[in-house]
Amino acid sequence: MLDQYKDQIEKALDTIRPFLEEDGGNVRIVGLSQDMVLQLELLGTCSSCPMSTMTFKAGVEEAIKKAIPEIVSVEAVNVEVA
């Protein structure tokens, strides 16, 4: 399933990566479930940033869903809860 969408996902992520990298973070694709839920790993400072949940929903998920409407949700697999 992921193979079919990987290039599109990477292109969508590339639109927001500069902003993540500016703050010392990034994201990596972990997987795509059968029910079209994309799992991403937050890397660098993103994995421990208290604002990462907001950034993730407002930035990352929005960019992905706009580029690939078939994806119904995006989840971070390693977000630390404060």
N, CA, C and O atoms as a Tinker XYZ file with bonds, in Angstrom:
   328  protein
     1  N      0.824000   -1.200000    0.000000    73     2
     2  CA     0.000000    0.000000    0.000000    64     1     3
     3  C      0.869000    1.265000    0.000000    63     2     4     5
     4  O      0.614000    2.203000   -0.755000    81     3
     5  N      1.898000    1.276000    0.855000    73     3     6
     6  CA     2.759000    2.453000    0.953000    64     5     7
     7  C      3.478000    2.739000   -0.364000    63     6     8     9
     8  O      3.643000    3.899000   -0.742000    81     7
     9  N      3.907000    1.686000   -1.063000    73     7    10
    10  CA     4.636000    1.879000   -2.315000    64     9    11
    11  C      3.855000    2.720000   -3.313000    63    10    12    13
    12  O      4.434000    3.518000   -4.050000    81    11
    13  N      2.560000    2.542000   -3.335000    73    11    14
    14  CA     1.688000    3.246000   -4.271000    64    13    15
    15  C      1.670000    4.762000   -4.002000    63    14    16    17
    16  O      1.499000    5.552000   -4.931000    81    15
    17  N      1.846000    5.161000   -2.747000    73    15    18
    18  CA     1.714000    6.562000   -2.363000    64    17    19
    19  C      3.018000    7.216000   -1.902000    63    18    20    21
    20  O      3.046000    8.419000   -1.642000    81    19
    21  N      4.082000    6.445000   -1.800000    73    19    22
    22  CA     5.323000    6.950000   -1.187000    64    21    23
    23  C      5.854000    8.223000   -1.842000    63    22    24    25
    24  O      6.210000    9.168000   -1.138000    81    23
    25  N      5.913000    8.267000   -3.161000    73    23    26
    26  CA     6.436000    9.454000   -3.843000    64    25    27
    27  C      5.580000   10.687000   -3.559000    63    26    28    29
    28  O      6.106000   11.774000   -3.319000    81    27
    29  N      4.265000   10.513000   -3.586000    73    27    30
    30  CA     3.353000   11.629000   -3.304000    64    29    31
    31  C      3.523000   12.109000   -1.860000    63    30    32    33
    32  O      3.519000   13.312000   -1.598000    81    31
    33  N      3.669000   11.177000   -0.938000    73    31    34
    34  CA     3.843000   11.529000    0.471000    64    33    35
    35  C      5.148000   12.297000    0.653000    63    34    36    37
    36  O      5.175000   13.329000    1.324000    81    35
    37  N      6.226000   11.798000    0.058000    73    35    38
    38  CA     7.525000   12.475000    0.178000    64    37    39
    39  C      7.463000   13.889000   -0.405000    63    38    40    41
    40  O      8.030000   14.818000    0.170000    81    39
    41  N      6.782000   14.059000   -1.538000    73    39    42
    42  CA     6.652000   15.395000   -2.137000    64    41    43
    43  C      5.886000   16.323000   -1.210000    63    42    44    45
    44  O      6.255000   17.488000   -1.061000    81    43
    45  N      4.830000   15.829000   -0.589000    73    43    46
    46  CA     4.058000   16.641000    0.357000    64    45    47
    47  C      4.912000   17.004000    1.568000    63    46    48    49
    48  O      4.897000   18.146000    2.027000    81    47
    49  N      5.654000   16.028000    2.080000    73    47    50
    50  CA     6.527000   16.289000    3.229000    64    49    51
    51  C      7.621000   17.294000    2.880000    63    50    52    53
    52  O      8.015000   18.108000    3.715000    81    51
    53  N      8.108000   17.231000    1.644000    73    51    54
    54  CA     9.159000   18.157000    1.221000    64    53    55
    55  C      8.697000   19.611000    1.251000    63    54    56    57
    56  O      9.524000   20.518000    1.340000    81    55
    57  N      7.391000   19.844000    1.180000    73    55    58
    58  CA     6.882000   21.222000    1.229000    64    57    59
    59  C      6.969000   21.807000    2.640000    63    58    60    61
    60  O      7.016000   23.026000    2.803000    81    59
    61  N      6.991000   20.950000    3.651000    73    59    62
    62  CA     7.052000   21.446000    5.029000    64    61    63
    63  C      8.375000   21.140000    5.725000    63    62    64    65
    64  O      8.646000   21.672000    6.802000    81    63
    65  N      9.192000   20.294000    5.125000    73    63    66
    66  CA    10.477000   19.932000    5.746000    64    65    67
    67  C     11.365000   21.134000    6.048000    63    66    68    69
    68  O     11.987000   21.163000    7.110000    81    67
    69  N     11.452000   22.128000    5.164000    73    67    70
    70  CA    12.319000   23.273000    5.481000    64    69    71
    71  C     11.956000   23.941000    6.816000    63    70    72    73
    72  O     12.837000   24.395000    7.545000    81    71
    73  N     10.678000   23.996000    7.126000    73    71    74
    74  CA    10.238000   24.613000    8.383000    64    73    75
    75  C     10.604000   23.741000    9.580000    63    74    76    77
    76  O     10.992000   24.248000   10.633000    81    75
    77  N     10.478000   22.426000    9.407000    73    75    78
    78  CA    10.855000   21.509000   10.474000    64    77    79
    79  C     12.361000   21.533000   10.699000    63    78    80    81
    80  O     12.830000   21.566000   11.836000    81    79
    81  N     13.109000   21.515000    9.603000    73    79    82
    82  CA    14.572000   21.498000    9.682000    64    81    83
    83  C     15.116000   22.787000   10.273000    63    82    84    85
    84  O     16.151000   22.786000   10.940000    81    83
    85  N     14.412000   23.889000   10.024000    73    83    86
    86  CA    14.814000   25.184000   10.575000    64    85    87
    87  C     14.889000   25.130000   12.104000    63    86    88    89
    88  O     15.709000   25.809000   12.721000    81    87
    89  N     14.023000   24.314000   12.699000    73    87    90
    90  CA    13.999000   24.166000   14.154000    64    89    91
    91  C     14.696000   22.892000   14.632000    63    90    92    93
    92  O     14.553000   22.500000   15.790000    81    91
    93  N     15.456000   22.241000   13.732000    73    91    94
    94  CA    16.227000   21.063000   14.117000    64    93    95
    95  C     15.455000   19.758000   14.100000    63    94    96    97
    96  O     15.860000   18.793000   14.748000    81    95
    97  N     14.350000   19.711000   13.372000    73    95    98
    98  CA    13.539000   18.497000   13.326000    64    97    99
    99  C     13.333000   17.981000   11.918000    63    98   100   101
   100  O     13.843000   18.541000   10.947000    81    99
   101  N     12.577000   16.905000   11.831000    73    99   102
   102  CA    12.231000   16.314000   10.543000    64   101   103
   103  C     11.198000   15.220000   10.797000    63   102   104   105
   104  O     10.827000   14.971000   11.945000    81   103
   105  N     10.737000   14.573000    9.742000    73   103   106
   106  CA     9.811000   13.446000    9.854000    64   105   107
   107  C     10.258000   12.334000    8.927000    63   106   108   109
   108  O     10.919000   12.570000    7.916000    81   107
   109  N      9.878000   11.102000    9.295000    73   107   110
   110  CA    10.207000    9.927000    8.480000    64   109   111
   111  C      8.953000    9.077000    8.369000    63   110   112   113
   112  O      8.231000    8.892000    9.349000    81   111
   113  N      8.696000    8.562000    7.176000    73   111   114
   114  CA     7.554000    7.687000    6.953000    64   113   115
   115  C      7.806000    6.345000    7.629000    63   114   116   117
   116  O      8.852000    5.728000    7.431000    81   115
   117  N      6.842000    5.899000    8.426000    73   115   118
   118  CA     6.925000    4.597000    9.082000    64   117   119
   119  C      6.057000    3.594000    8.333000    63   118   120   121
   120  O      6.498000    2.478000    8.059000    81   119
   121  N      4.836000    3.978000    8.003000    73   119   122
   122  CA     3.958000    3.054000    7.300000    64   121   123
   123  C      2.627000    3.684000    6.927000    63   122   124   125
   124  O      2.315000    4.807000    7.323000    81   123
   125  N      1.856000    2.938000    6.160000    73   123   126
   126  CA     0.513000    3.346000    5.748000    64   125   127
   127  C     -0.389000    2.140000    5.921000    63   126   128   129
   128  O     -0.187000    1.102000    5.291000    81   127
   129  N     -1.386000    2.285000    6.779000    73   127   130
   130  CA    -2.268000    1.158000    7.080000    64   129   131
   131  C     -3.282000    0.937000    5.952000    63   130   132   133
   132  O     -3.447000    1.783000    5.074000    81   131
   133  N     -3.951000   -0.209000    5.995000    73   131   134
   134  CA    -4.969000   -0.538000    4.995000    64   133   135
   135  C     -6.108000    0.473000    5.012000    63   134   136   137
   136  O     -6.725000    0.735000    3.979000    81   135
   137  N     -6.391000    1.046000    6.193000    73   135   138
   138  CA    -7.470000    2.028000    6.274000    64   137   139
   139  C     -6.979000    3.457000    6.047000    63   138   140   141
   140  O     -7.628000    4.421000    6.453000    81   139
   141  N     -5.808000    3.577000    5.382000    73   139   142
   142  CA    -5.261000    4.857000    4.919000    64   141   143
   143  C     -4.891000    5.811000    6.055000    63   142   144   145
   144  O     -5.142000    7.014000    5.976000    81   143
   145  N     -4.297000    5.263000    7.104000    73   143   146
   146  CA    -3.742000    6.074000    8.181000    64   145   147
   147  C     -2.222000    6.030000    8.022000    63   146   148   149
   148  O     -1.608000    4.964000    8.068000    81   147
   149  N     -1.635000    7.201000    7.836000    73   147   150
   150  CA    -0.192000    7.313000    7.640000    64   149   151
   151  C      0.493000    7.467000    8.989000    63   150   152   153
   152  O      0.096000    8.304000    9.799000    81   151
   153  N      1.527000    6.654000    9.233000    73   151   154
   154  CA     2.309000    6.764000   10.457000    64   153   155
   155  C      3.651000    7.408000   10.129000    63   154   156   157
   156  O      4.366000    6.974000    9.226000    81   155
   157  N      3.970000    8.444000   10.878000    73   155   158
   158  CA     5.230000    9.150000   10.715000    64   157   159
   159  C      5.983000    9.165000   12.028000    63   158   160   161
   160  O      5.379000    9.171000   13.100000    81   159
   161  N      7.300000    9.171000   11.941000    73   159   162
   162  CA     8.145000    9.320000   13.115000    64   161   163
   163  C      8.695000   10.741000   13.120000    63   162   164   165
   164  O      9.237000   11.208000   12.118000    81   163
   165  N      8.554000   11.420000   14.248000    73   163   166
   166  CA     9.131000   12.746000   14.397000    64   165   167
   167  C     10.593000   12.583000   14.780000    63   166   168   169
   168  O     10.924000   11.796000   15.666000    81   167
   169  N     11.462000   13.324000   14.116000    73   167   170
   170  CA    12.898000   13.196000   14.324000    64   169   171
   171  C     13.484000   14.484000   14.898000    63   170   172   173
   172  O     12.893000   15.558000   14.776000    81   171
   173  N     14.644000   14.362000   15.521000    73   171   174
   174  CA    15.336000   15.530000   16.055000    64   173   175
   175  C     14.525000   16.214000   17.134000    63   174   176   177
   176  O     13.890000   15.555000   17.957000    81   175
   177  N     14.547000   17.527000   17.130000    73   175   178
   178  CA    13.849000   18.283000   18.163000    64   177   179
   179  C     12.336000   18.129000   18.083000    63   178   180   181
   180  O     11.641000   18.397000   19.064000    81   179
   181  N     11.820000   17.710000   16.953000    73   179   182
   182  CA    10.368000   17.517000   16.814000    64   181   183
   183  C      9.836000   16.452000   17.772000    63   182   184   185
   184  O      8.694000   16.538000   18.224000    81   183
   185  N     10.649000   15.461000   18.080000    73   183   186
   186  CA    10.168000   14.353000   18.902000    64   185   187
   187  C      9.940000   14.750000   20.359000    63   186   188   189
   188  O      9.213000   14.066000   21.078000    81   187
   189  N     10.556000   15.849000   20.801000    73   187   190
   190  CA    10.391000   16.250000   22.192000    64   189   191
   191  C      9.850000   17.668000   22.364000    63   190   192   193
   192  O      9.724000   18.149000   23.490000    81   191
   193  N      9.536000   18.327000   21.280000    73   191   194
   194  CA     9.046000   19.705000   21.338000    64   193   195
   195  C      7.613000   19.748000   21.883000    63   194   196   197
   196  O      6.756000   18.988000   21.430000    81   195
   197  N      7.351000   20.627000   22.843000    73   195   198
   198  CA     5.994000   20.721000   23.389000    64   197   199
   199  C      4.969000   21.212000   22.357000    63   198   200   201
   200  O      3.767000   21.005000   22.530000    81   199
   201  N      5.434000   21.850000   21.305000    73   199   202
   202  CA     4.527000   22.348000   20.262000    64   201   203
   203  C      4.357000   21.343000   19.119000    63   202   204   205
   204  O      3.642000   21.623000   18.157000    81   203
   205  N      5.001000   20.184000   19.211000    73   203   206
   206  CA     5.000000   19.245000   18.086000    64   205   207
   207  C      3.603000   18.750000   17.730000    63   206   208   209
   208  O      3.327000   18.513000   16.554000    81   207
   209  N      2.726000   18.589000   18.696000    73   207   210
   210  CA     1.376000   18.124000   18.385000    64   209   211
   211  C      0.646000   19.136000   17.519000    63   210   212   213
   212  O     -0.008000   18.769000   16.543000    81   211
   213  N      0.757000   20.407000   17.875000    73   211   214
   214  CA     0.104000   21.451000   17.090000    64   213   215
   215  C      0.738000   21.558000   15.704000    63   214   216   217
   216  O      0.030000   21.638000   14.701000    81   215
   217  N      2.055000   21.558000   15.647000    73   215   218
   218  CA     2.769000   21.611000   14.367000    64   217   219
   219  C      2.380000   20.428000   13.494000    63   218   220   221
   220  O      2.160000   20.567000   12.291000    81   219
   221  N      2.300000   19.273000   14.119000    73   219   222
   222  CA     1.984000   18.057000   13.389000    64   221   223
   223  C      0.601000   18.153000   12.750000    63   222   224   225
   224  O      0.455000   17.907000   11.552000    81   223
   225  N     -0.407000   18.506000   13.532000    73   223   226
   226  CA    -1.780000   18.582000   13.021000    64   225   227
   227  C     -1.943000   19.717000   12.016000    63   226   228   229
   228  O     -2.508000   19.516000   10.941000    81   227
   229  N     -1.453000   20.901000   12.357000    73   227   230
   230  CA    -1.668000   22.080000   11.515000    64   229   231
   231  C     -0.783000   22.094000   10.277000    63   230   232   233
   232  O     -1.184000   22.610000    9.234000    81   231
   233  N      0.409000   21.536000   10.384000    73   231   234
   234  CA     1.341000   21.587000    9.268000    64   233   235
   235  C      1.464000   20.289000    8.507000    63   234   236   237
   236  O      1.118000   20.211000    7.329000    81   235
   237  N      1.955000   19.281000    9.180000    73   235   238
   238  CA     2.262000   18.012000    8.524000    64   237   239
   239  C      0.996000   17.328000    8.020000    63   238   240   241
   240  O      0.898000   17.002000    6.837000    81   239
   241  N      0.027000   17.108000    8.903000    73   239   242
   242  CA    -1.188000   16.400000    8.488000    64   241   243
   243  C     -1.933000   17.170000    7.406000    63   242   244   245
   244  O     -2.431000   16.572000    6.453000    81   243
   245  N     -2.012000   18.476000    7.543000    73   243   246
   246  CA    -2.713000   19.298000    6.558000    64   245   247
   247  C     -2.061000   19.188000    5.177000    63   246   248   249
   248  O     -2.757000   19.056000    4.171000    81   247
   249  N     -0.728000   19.242000    5.129000    73   247   250
   250  CA    -0.004000   19.135000    3.854000    64   249   251
   251  C     -0.229000   17.775000    3.201000    63   250   252   253
   252  O     -0.427000   17.688000    1.989000    81   251
   253  N     -0.200000   16.723000    4.001000    73   251   254
   254  CA    -0.390000   15.370000    3.480000    64   253   255
   255  C     -1.809000   15.199000    2.937000    63   254   256   257
   256  O     -1.998000   14.738000    1.811000    81   255
   257  N     -2.796000   15.570000    3.737000    73   255   258
   258  CA    -4.191000   15.365000    3.343000    64   257   259
   259  C     -4.584000   16.235000    2.149000    63   258   260   261
   260  O     -5.436000   15.847000    1.350000    81   259
   261  N     -3.973000   17.393000    2.030000    73   259   262
   262  CA    -4.238000   18.268000    0.879000    64   261   263
   263  C     -3.678000   17.642000   -0.403000    63   262   264   265
   264  O     -4.316000   17.676000   -1.455000    81   263
   265  N     -2.486000   17.078000   -0.295000    73   263   266
   266  CA    -1.832000   16.478000   -1.465000    64   265   267
   267  C     -2.405000   15.112000   -1.816000    63   266   268   269
   268  O     -2.457000   14.741000   -2.989000    81   267
   269  N     -2.836000   14.360000   -0.800000    73   267   270
   270  CA    -3.322000   12.988000   -1.003000    64   269   271
   271  C     -4.612000   12.814000   -0.211000    63   270   272   273
   272  O     -4.588000   12.324000    0.917000    81   271
   273  N     -5.741000   13.215000   -0.798000    73   271   274
   274  CA    -7.019000   13.160000   -0.073000    64   273   275
   275  C     -7.423000   11.760000    0.379000    63   274   276   277
   276  O     -8.246000   11.623000    1.284000    81   275
   277  N     -6.869000   10.734000   -0.224000    73   275   278
   278  CA    -7.194000    9.359000    0.165000    64   277   279
   279  C     -6.727000    9.039000    1.581000    63   278   280   281
   280  O     -7.290000    8.168000    2.245000    81   279
   281  N     -5.700000    9.744000    2.040000    73   279   282
   282  CA    -5.205000    9.525000    3.397000    64   281   283
   283  C     -6.163000   10.199000    4.374000    63   282   284   285
   284  O     -6.383000   11.409000    4.315000    81   283
   285  N     -6.726000    9.396000    5.273000    73   283   286
   286  CA    -7.764000    9.903000    6.171000    64   285   287
   287  C     -7.207000   10.494000    7.464000    63   286   288   289
   288  O     -7.858000   11.319000    8.104000    81   287
   289  N     -5.998000   10.068000    7.846000    73   287   290
   290  CA    -5.414000   10.551000    9.095000    64   289   291
   291  C     -3.907000   10.350000    9.065000    63   290   292   293
   292  O     -3.388000    9.478000    8.368000    81   291
   293  N     -3.223000   11.179000    9.839000    73   291   294
   294  CA    -1.772000   11.068000    9.970000    64   293   295
   295  C     -1.465000   10.996000   11.459000    63   294   296   297
   296  O     -1.937000   11.822000   12.241000    81   295
   297  N     -0.670000   10.002000   11.846000    73   295   298
   298  CA    -0.325000    9.806000   13.257000    64   297   299
   299  C      1.172000    9.857000   13.450000    63   298   300   301
   300  O      1.940000    9.339000   12.639000    81   299
   301  N      1.577000   10.489000   14.538000    73   299   302
   302  CA     2.981000   10.453000   14.943000    64   301   303
   303  C      3.161000    9.267000   15.872000    63   302   304   305
   304  O      2.410000    9.119000   16.836000    81   303
   305  N      4.131000    8.431000   15.603000    73   303   306
   306  CA     4.298000    7.213000   16.394000    64   305   307
   307  C      5.160000    7.422000   17.623000    63   306   308   309
   308  O      5.251000    6.525000   18.462000    81   307
   309  N      5.794000    8.571000   17.756000    73   307   310
   310  CA     6.709000    8.750000   18.877000    64   309   311
   311  C      6.575000   10.105000   19.576000    63   310   312   313
   312  O      7.567000   10.648000   20.062000    81   311
   313  N      5.384000   10.641000   19.630000    73   311   314
   314  CA     5.184000   11.928000   20.299000    64   313   315
   315  C      5.220000   11.717000   21.810000    63   314   316   317
   316  O      4.509000   10.867000   22.347000    81   315
   317  N      6.054000   12.498000   22.484000    73   315   318
   318  CA     6.153000   12.423000   23.936000    64   317   319
   319  C      5.039000   13.278000   24.533000    63   318   320   321
   320  O      4.855000   14.430000   24.143000    81   319
   321  N      4.306000   12.712000   25.471000    73   319   322
   322  CA     3.239000   13.461000   26.131000    64   321   323
   323  C      3.781000   14.071000   27.405000    63   322   324   325
   324  O      4.346000   13.380000   28.253000    81   323
   325  N      3.598000   15.384000   27.529000    73   323   326
   326  CA     4.129000   16.091000   28.700000    64   325   327
   327  C      3.226000   15.912000   29.898000    63   326   328
   328  O      3.515000   16.437000   30.973000    81   327
